[in-house]
Amino acid sequence: MTETGLALRQIRMNLGILLYDMAREIGVGAATLSGFEHGKEELPEEARRRLVEVYGIEAERALRSEEAK
């Protein structure tokens, strides 16, 4: 699991949002979101924007730090 994926997973879990529900809300499959959380998938830009909308500023910081790598 990557640092970014772990942070996003923790935020999602703290909010009480199931993986399936979050995936549906951001427009990707559950397997894709799980893969992103585990560092095995890249998310489309639109899904990244939706993650920031749902998770808030913490996710935005995590996504930016991942892009800098």
NUPA-639853 format. One record per residue: x, y, z of N, C-alpha, C, CB in turn; residue in one letter; residue number from 0. Coordinates in Angstrom, 2 decimals. Each point is the difference from the previous one (the first is absolute). Last residue first. Glycine has a CB too. Layout:
N
+---------+---------+---------+---------+---------+---------+---------+---------+---------+---------+---------+---------+----+-----+
:   neast :  nnorth :     nup :  caeast : canorth :    caup :   ceast :  cnorth :     cup :  cbeast : cbnorth :    cbup : aa :   i :
+---------+---------+---------+---------+---------+---------+---------+---------+---------+---------+---------+---------+----+-----+
:       X :       Y :       Z :       X :       Y :       Z :       X :       Y :       Z :       X :       Y :       Z :  a : NUM :
...
+---------+---------+---------+---------+---------+---------+---------+---------+---------+---------+---------+---------+----+-----+
END
This chain:
69
+---------+---------+---------+---------+---------+---------+---------+---------+---------+---------+---------+---------+----+-----+
:   neast :  nnorth :     nup :  caeast : canorth :    caup :   ceast :  cnorth :     cup :  cbeast : cbnorth :    cbup : aa :   i :
+---------+---------+---------+---------+---------+---------+---------+---------+---------+---------+---------+---------+----+-----+
:    5.98 :   12.80 :   -6.79 :    0.96 :   -1.11 :    0.01 :    0.40 :   -0.39 :   -1.39 :   -0.97 :   -0.81 :    2.11 :  k :  68 :
:   -2.43 :    4.11 :   -0.96 :    1.37 :    0.55 :    0.07 :    1.05 :   -1.10 :   -0.08 :   -0.87 :    1.90 :    1.38 :  a :  67 :
:   -3.85 :   -2.83 :   -1.18 :    0.36 :    0.51 :   -1.32 :    1.44 :    0.51 :   -0.02 :   -2.39 :    0.61 :   -0.39 :  e :  66 :
:    0.53 :   -2.05 :    4.48 :    0.19 :   -1.16 :   -0.88 :    0.44 :    0.47 :   -1.38 :   -1.74 :   -1.31 :    1.28 :  e :  65 :
:    0.54 :    4.52 :    1.91 :    1.28 :   -0.59 :    0.37 :    0.31 :   -1.20 :   -0.88 :   -0.31 :    0.80 :    2.35 :  s :  64 :
:   -3.87 :    1.33 :   -2.90 :    1.10 :    0.85 :   -0.47 :    1.35 :   -0.62 :    0.33 :   -1.45 :    2.02 :    0.29 :  r :  63 :
:   -2.41 :   -4.13 :    1.33 :    0.10 :   -0.15 :   -1.45 :    1.13 :    0.84 :   -0.55 :   -2.45 :   -0.46 :   -0.12 :  l :  62 :
:    1.48 :    0.85 :    4.70 :    0.54 :   -1.34 :   -0.29 :    0.17 :   -0.19 :   -1.50 :   -1.10 :   -0.91 :    2.08 :  a :  61 :
:   -0.99 :    4.86 :   -0.60 :    1.43 :   -0.01 :    0.34 :    0.64 :   -1.34 :   -0.34 :   -0.45 :    1.65 :    1.84 :  r :  60 :
:   -4.17 :   -1.34 :   -2.35 :    0.67 :    0.85 :   -0.99 :    1.49 :    0.05 :    0.26 :   -2.08 :    1.36 :   -0.24 :  e :  59 :
:   -0.67 :   -3.54 :    3.34 :    0.20 :   -0.80 :   -1.21 :    0.72 :    0.80 :   -1.06 :   -2.06 :   -1.30 :    0.51 :  a :  58 :
:    0.88 :    3.52 :    3.40 :    1.01 :   -1.02 :    0.31 :    0.29 :   -0.86 :   -1.23 :   -0.76 :   -0.04 :    2.39 :  e :  57 :
:   -2.74 :    3.35 :   -2.52 :    1.36 :    0.52 :   -0.15 :    1.07 :   -1.05 :    0.27 :   -0.87 :    2.24 :    0.65 :  i :  56 :
:   -3.93 :   -4.24 :   -1.84 :    0.40 :    1.31 :    0.49 :    1.49 :    0.26 :   -0.15 :   -1.87 :   -0.12 :    1.59 :  g :  55 :
:   -1.37 :   -3.69 :   -2.87 :    0.89 :   -0.14 :    1.15 :    0.45 :    1.33 :    0.57 :    0.75 :   -2.13 :   -0.97 :  y :  54 :
:   -3.70 :    2.02 :   -2.85 :   -0.58 :   -0.85 :    1.05 :    0.87 :   -0.03 :    1.24 :   -1.07 :   -1.38 :   -1.77 :  v :  53 :
:    2.49 :    3.82 :   -2.09 :   -1.30 :    0.53 :    0.42 :   -0.55 :   -0.78 :    1.19 :   -0.44 :    0.73 :   -2.34 :  e :  52 :
:    4.35 :   -2.30 :    0.30 :    0.28 :    1.22 :    0.76 :   -1.31 :    0.61 :    0.50 :    2.09 :    0.42 :   -1.37 :  v :  51 :
:   -2.44 :   -4.11 :   -1.46 :    0.58 :   -0.40 :    1.29 :    0.25 :    1.22 :    0.88 :    1.05 :   -2.00 :   -1.08 :  l :  50 :
:   -2.42 :    2.70 :   -3.35 :   -1.11 :   -0.43 :    0.85 :    0.50 :   -0.46 :    1.37 :   -1.29 :   -0.67 :   -2.06 :  r :  49 :
:    4.48 :    1.80 :   -1.18 :   -0.73 :    1.21 :    0.42 :   -1.15 :   -0.36 :    0.92 :    0.63 :    1.13 :   -2.14 :  r :  48 :
:    1.74 :   -4.68 :    0.24 :    0.84 :    0.71 :    0.98 :   -0.71 :    1.25 :    0.51 :    2.07 :   -0.87 :   -1.12 :  r :  47 :
:   -4.06 :   -1.50 :   -2.39 :   -0.15 :   -0.73 :    1.25 :    0.83 :    0.65 :    1.10 :   -0.42 :   -2.13 :   -1.28 :  a :  46 :
:    0.88 :    3.86 :   -3.05 :   -1.34 :    0.29 :    0.52 :   -0.24 :   -0.71 :    1.33 :   -0.84 :    0.28 :   -2.35 :  e :  45 :
:    4.89 :   -1.19 :   -0.01 :   -0.04 :    1.34 :    0.60 :   -1.36 :    0.33 :    0.60 :    1.72 :    0.72 :   -1.65 :  e :  44 :
:   -0.34 :   -5.87 :    1.42 :   -0.19 :    1.07 :   -0.98 :   -0.12 :    1.35 :    0.71 :   -1.14 :   -1.62 :   -1.58 :  p :  43 :
:    3.94 :   -2.32 :    3.90 :   -1.36 :    0.46 :   -0.19 :   -0.06 :    1.07 :   -1.08 :   -0.51 :   -0.54 :    2.39 :  l :  42 :
:    3.87 :   -3.91 :   -1.40 :   -0.06 :    1.45 :   -0.11 :   -1.47 :    0.37 :   -0.21 :    2.38 :    0.17 :   -0.96 :  e :  41 :
:   -0.13 :   -4.71 :    3.49 :   -0.79 :    0.61 :   -1.07 :    0.20 :    1.51 :    0.02 :   -1.70 :   -1.86 :    0.11 :  e :  40 :
:    3.68 :   -1.08 :    3.15 :    0.12 :   -0.81 :   -1.21 :   -0.72 :    0.59 :   -1.20 :    0.18 :   -1.96 :    1.47 :  k :  39 :
:    0.15 :    3.21 :    3.51 :    1.13 :    0.43 :   -0.82 :    0.19 :   -0.77 :   -1.29 :    1.04 :    0.67 :    2.08 :  g :  38 :
:   -4.61 :   -0.84 :    1.45 :    1.13 :   -0.92 :    0.19 :    1.20 :    0.31 :   -0.89 :   -1.66 :   -1.73 :    0.64 :  h :  37 :
:   -2.38 :    4.27 :   -0.84 :    0.33 :   -0.01 :    1.43 :    1.21 :   -0.88 :    0.28 :   -2.41 :    0.42 :    0.55 :  e :  36 :
:    0.70 :   -0.46 :   -4.90 :    0.62 :    1.29 :    0.30 :    0.42 :    0.06 :    1.47 :   -1.37 :    1.09 :   -1.80 :  f :  35 :
:   -1.05 :   -4.85 :    0.42 :    1.33 :   -0.01 :   -0.59 :    0.76 :    1.29 :    0.26 :   -0.85 :   -1.53 :   -1.75 :  g :  34 :
:   -3.65 :    1.29 :    3.03 :    0.82 :   -0.85 :    0.86 :    1.44 :   -0.05 :   -0.51 :   -2.03 :   -1.38 :    0.59 :  s :  33 :
:   -1.07 :    3.59 :   -3.25 :    0.26 :    0.77 :    1.21 :    0.87 :   -0.80 :    0.97 :   -2.18 :    1.20 :   -0.29 :  l :  32 :
:    0.80 :   -3.43 :   -3.59 :    0.91 :    1.10 :   -0.34 :    0.35 :    0.81 :    1.24 :   -0.97 :    0.10 :   -2.31 :  t :  31 :
:   -2.23 :   -3.53 :    2.70 :    1.33 :   -0.58 :   -0.20 :    1.03 :    1.09 :   -0.32 :   -1.05 :   -2.14 :   -0.80 :  a :  30 :
:   -3.54 :    3.28 :    1.13 :    0.57 :   -0.27 :    1.32 :    1.42 :   -0.56 :   -0.12 :   -2.30 :   -0.43 :    0.90 :  a :  29 :
:    0.55 :    3.54 :   -4.89 :   -0.36 :   -1.26 :    0.62 :    0.69 :   -0.18 :    1.35 :   -0.34 :   -0.98 :   -2.28 :  g :  28 :
:   -0.92 :    5.93 :    0.44 :    0.90 :   -1.11 :   -0.36 :   -0.53 :   -1.27 :    0.64 :    2.00 :    1.56 :   -0.19 :  v :  27 :
:   -3.73 :    3.13 :    0.82 :   -0.12 :   -0.45 :   -1.38 :    1.00 :   -1.04 :   -0.46 :   -0.89 :    2.19 :   -0.41 :  g :  26 :
:   -0.23 :    0.11 :    4.79 :    1.03 :    0.68 :   -0.80 :    0.06 :   -0.52 :   -1.43 :    1.31 :    0.36 :    2.08 :  i :  25 :
:   -4.49 :   -2.15 :    1.07 :   -0.14 :    1.45 :    0.07 :    1.03 :    0.74 :   -0.87 :   -0.89 :   -0.28 :    2.30 :  e :  24 :
:    1.07 :   -4.47 :   -1.77 :   -1.17 :    0.39 :   -0.79 :   -0.13 :    1.52 :   -0.05 :   -1.15 :   -2.16 :    0.64 :  r :  23 :
:    4.47 :    0.42 :    2.12 :    0.33 :   -0.26 :   -1.39 :   -1.15 :    0.44 :   -0.91 :    1.46 :   -1.92 :    0.68 :  a :  22 :
:   -2.14 :    2.05 :    3.96 :    0.90 :    1.07 :   -0.44 :    0.33 :   -0.17 :   -1.48 :    0.96 :    0.17 :    2.32 :  m :  21 :
:   -3.53 :   -3.54 :   -0.32 :   -0.76 :    1.24 :   -0.08 :    0.87 :    1.15 :   -0.50 :   -1.46 :   -0.80 :    1.86 :  d :  20 :
:    3.50 :   -3.41 :   -1.08 :   -0.94 :   -0.09 :   -1.11 :   -0.75 :    1.32 :   -0.20 :   -0.24 :   -2.46 :    0.43 :  y :  19 :
:    3.07 :    2.02 :    3.35 :    0.75 :    0.08 :   -1.24 :   -0.93 :    0.02 :   -1.21 :    1.91 :   -1.19 :    1.10 :  l :  18 :
:   -3.83 :    3.03 :    3.51 :    0.44 :   -1.28 :   -0.54 :    0.71 :    0.21 :   -1.34 :   -1.90 :   -1.18 :    1.18 :  l :  17 :
:    1.51 :    4.66 :    3.05 :   -0.45 :   -0.22 :   -1.37 :    0.57 :   -1.33 :   -0.49 :   -0.14 :    2.51 :   -0.45 :  i :  16 :
:    0.79 :    0.15 :    4.73 :   -1.00 :   -1.07 :    0.00 :   -0.57 :   -0.29 :   -1.38 :   -0.54 :    0.66 :    2.30 :  g :  15 :
:    4.16 :    2.40 :   -0.64 :   -1.28 :    0.60 :   -0.37 :   -1.13 :   -1.04 :   -0.04 :    1.25 :    1.72 :   -1.30 :  l :  14 :
:    3.18 :   -3.09 :    2.14 :   -0.38 :    0.90 :    1.10 :   -1.34 :    0.67 :   -0.26 :    2.43 :    0.41 :    0.47 :  n :  13 :
:   -0.54 :   -3.08 :   -3.88 :   -0.49 :   -0.82 :    1.11 :   -0.44 :    0.87 :    1.18 :    1.51 :   -1.85 :   -0.74 :  m :  12 :
:    0.49 :    3.99 :   -2.96 :   -1.28 :   -0.61 :   -0.40 :   -0.60 :   -0.79 :    1.15 :    0.78 :   -0.12 :   -2.37 :  r :  11 :
:    3.53 :    1.84 :    3.00 :   -0.99 :    1.08 :   -0.01 :   -1.39 :   -0.57 :   -0.34 :    1.79 :    1.68 :   -0.70 :  i :  10 :
:    1.81 :   -4.65 :    0.45 :   -0.28 :    0.35 :    1.39 :   -1.05 :    1.11 :    0.07 :    2.34 :   -0.67 :    0.64 :  q :   9 :
:   -0.76 :   -0.59 :   -4.88 :   -0.81 :   -1.07 :    0.58 :   -0.39 :    0.34 :    1.43 :    1.15 :   -1.68 :   -1.46 :  r :   8 :
:    1.81 :    4.56 :   -0.71 :   -1.35 :    0.12 :   -0.54 :   -0.93 :   -1.07 :    0.55 :    0.97 :    0.98 :   -2.06 :  l :   7 :
:    3.59 :   -1.14 :    3.30 :   -0.63 :    1.21 :    0.54 :   -1.44 :    0.13 :   -0.50 :    2.25 :    1.12 :    0.12 :  a :   6 :
:    0.36 :   -4.60 :   -1.90 :   -0.31 :   -0.26 :    1.41 :   -0.71 :    1.19 :    0.62 :    1.99 :   -1.51 :    0.15 :  l :   5 :
:   -0.38 :    1.98 :   -4.53 :   -1.13 :   -0.93 :    0.06 :   -0.42 :   -0.28 :    1.42 :    0.77 :   -1.01 :   -2.12 :  g :   4 :
:    3.10 :    3.61 :    1.49 :   -1.20 :    0.71 :   -0.45 :   -1.23 :   -0.89 :    0.09 :    1.41 :    1.39 :   -1.53 :  t :   3 :
:    2.76 :   -3.31 :    2.49 :   -0.33 :    0.98 :    1.03 :   -1.30 :    0.74 :   -0.36 :    2.46 :    0.27 :    0.54 :  e :   2 :
:   -1.99 :   -5.11 :   -2.60 :    0.77 :    1.23 :   -0.04 :   -0.44 :    0.93 :    1.13 :    0.29 :   -0.24 :   -2.50 :  t :   1 :
:   -0.34 :   -5.30 :    2.24 :   -0.85 :    1.17 :    0.00 :    0.89 :    1.24 :    0.00 :   -1.85 :   -1.24 :    1.22 :  m :   0 :
+---------+---------+---------+---------+---------+---------+---------+---------+---------+---------+---------+---------+----+-----+
END
